[in-house]
Amino acid sequence: MILCIAVDDEPKALDVLSIHAAKAPEIDLVRTFTNPKDALAFLKDNFVDLIFLDINMPGISGLQFVEKLQSKPYIIFTTAYSEYAIDSYNFEAVDYLLKPIEFDRFYKAINKVKKQIQLNSLQQDSLLSKFIFVKDGYKQIKICIEDILYIQSEGNYLNIVSNNEKVLVRMTFQSLMEKLPANLFFRVHLSYVVNFSHIQKIEDNHIFIQDTKIPMGTKYREKLLNFLNLG
């Protein structure tokens, strides 16, 4: 559900938006405001995904309203004046609705918001998938997955070695491997997991990553070589 508010100094315009919103199951128009200052006060304590915002309002224009926002919901500008269209897109509005607003055009704008929300969600998921967090005492340490060279077991601890740092954490290989992409990290020894993208060469029963010579256990060797098409 997309939570939204509408801000317009014309009550009739708000009535139109309310009627359209009632026909769109994806959105919930939680409040309408004729005074932009009241809307700003509401937004200080309440979250919304979307604002329908008139551009040409007395006191505070729609463009000034956006500049005052502490956090930026999606914006759909509404106005009776087509000359404001360019200004609205300069403020990265999702859409611009020219009054009188027909439902079909209103719903097209809602679909644009839905697509933008989906895109942002995918981008966020992609960003999160590039990192893992591992616990070190009371701290959660963020590590870039691509930078990890190898992981070495040291008793009850794992030493995670990356391009930039070494992080010693108390956890098992199994729990760590659940956080890492299976197509990138391989167990090559009872005491080692390697990031195959950083392997420089394999010689006899050893793997070389940068300046480190890592032993490769017999039972792990065949699986890794087959994955690398070297079997």
N, C-alpha and C positions, 0 to 999 in steps of 0.2 A: 504493500500500500504506500502510495506517495502522499506524504503529508504536505499540505500547502495552505497558504493564506493569499488573500487578494487585497490590494491597496489601491483605492481610487477615490477621488473626492466627489465623484458622481454616484449617488446611490443606485440609480437605474443601471449603470454599468456593472455594479456589483451584483445586482439582481440577475443580470444576464449570465455572468460568470457562475453564479450559484446554481442557476438552472442547468447550464451546461455541465457543471461538475457533478451534479446529481445523476446525470446520464452516463458518466464515465466511471465504471467500477474500480479502475486502477487508482483513483485519487480520492483523497479525503480533504475537502475544504473545511478546515477546522475553525477559521475566523475570517471575517472581512473587516476592513477598516476604511473609513473616510478620512481619517486624520493620520498622516504618515508618522507623526511623533508617537501616537499610540501604538502603531505597528512596531516601531523601533523598540519601544519599552517592552512589548510582548516578546520580541525576539531575544531579548537579553536573558530571559528565563525559560524559553521554550524553543525546541528544535523543530524545524520544518525542512523538507527537501526542496520545496519549490515556492516561489513567490510570483504571483501575477501582479504586475506593477505598472501603474499608469505613469507615463513620462511627464506629462504636462499637468502638474499639481501646484497650487499656491503654497507659498512658504518653503516647502522642500520638494524639489522636483524628483522624478524617479531616478535620474542619474545621480543627483546628490544623495538620495536615499541609499543607493548601492555603495557609494563611497563611505558611508557611515557604518556599514555593516561590519561587525567584528569577524564573523564567519560568513562565507559566501554560499548560500543555497543556489540552486539553479534559478535562473531568472527568465521569465517570459514577459516582455514589455507589451503594454497595451496603450494605444493612443488613437486619436482621430486624425492625427497629422502625419502623413507619410514622409514628410521631410526629416522626421526624427529617426528613420530607419537606420541610416548609417551610424549615427551616434549609439544606437542600441547595440549594434554588433561590435562596436569598439569596446563596449563593456562586457563582451563575451557572453551576451545573452544567448540562450538556447534558441529562442524564436522571437518574432515580432508580430503581434496581432493588430490589424487595423480595424478600428470600430466602423460600423457595427459588426460584431464578431458572430459569424455563423458557426453552428456546432461542428460541421465537417472540418472547418479550418482550425477550430479549437482542438478537436481530437487529433488532428495531424500534429499539432504542437505537443500534445501529451505524448504521442508516440516518439517524438524526437527526444523528449526527456527520458523516456524508458530506455531508448537505445543508448543514450549518454550514460545512464546509470549502469547499464550492463557493460558498456565498454570500460568505464572506470573500475568496475568490480573485477573484470578480467585483468586489467593492468595491475591492480593491487595484488591479485593472486599471483601474477607473474613475478612481481617484485618480491613478495614474501617467499616464493619458491627458490629464490637465489641465495637465501640465508638460512642458517639454523641458529637457535639459541641453546646454549649449554649452561648448566648450572655449576657455578663455582662458589661454594659456601652459600652466602645469601645473595650472590650476584647472578644475573643472567647475562652471559657474554654472547654477543652477536658475532658470528663468523660467516664470511662469504664462502659458499660451497665451492665455487670455481677455484678459489685460492688455496684450498686444502691440498697439500702434496701427498701426505700419508698420515696414518694414525698408528701409533705404537702402544702396545699394552705394557704397562709397568706395574705389576702386582694388581692391586685393586683400582688402579688409575689408568686412564688413557691419556697419552700425550698427542694432542692434535697439532700437527706441524703444517703451517701454511706459509705462503710467501712472506707474510708480514710479521708473524708471531708464532709462539708456541704456547698452547694452552693446556694445562694439566687439570683434568676433571675426574671426579670419582663416578664412574659409570661403566657399564659393560659394553662389549662390542655389539651385542644384540640390540640394546636400547639405542645406541648411536646409529647403527645401520638402518633402523626404522625411520630415522630422520633424513637419511641420505638417498639420492636417486640410485636405484639398483643397477642402472645401465652405466654408471660412472665409477662406482666404488666396488673394489673386489678384495675379498679376503685372500691373501697370498701366503699366509703363514699363521701359525697359532698366535703370533704376537704382532702381525702387521695387516693393515688394510691400506690399499693404495688407490689413488685417483689415477685411472689409466690414462687420462688425457695429459698427465705430466710425465709419463714414462718416457725416458730418453733412449734406453736400450735394455735388452734382455740378453744376458750372457751366462751360459750354463744354468745354474740354479739361483741366479741373482737378478734383481731388477735395479736399474739405476735411475734415480730421480735427483736431478741436480747433483750435489756432491755426496749423496747418500747411497750406499750399497745395501740393498734390502734383500734378505734371504727369501727364497720362494720354496715353500713346502711341496713335497712330491704330490700329495693328494689335491693340491690347489693348482698345480702347474698346468695340467691338461685342460681344465676348465677355462683358465685365462687365455692360454694359447689358442684354443678353439674360438673364443670370443674375438680374438684379434686376427682370426684367420691365419694363424701361424702353425696350427696343429698338423 
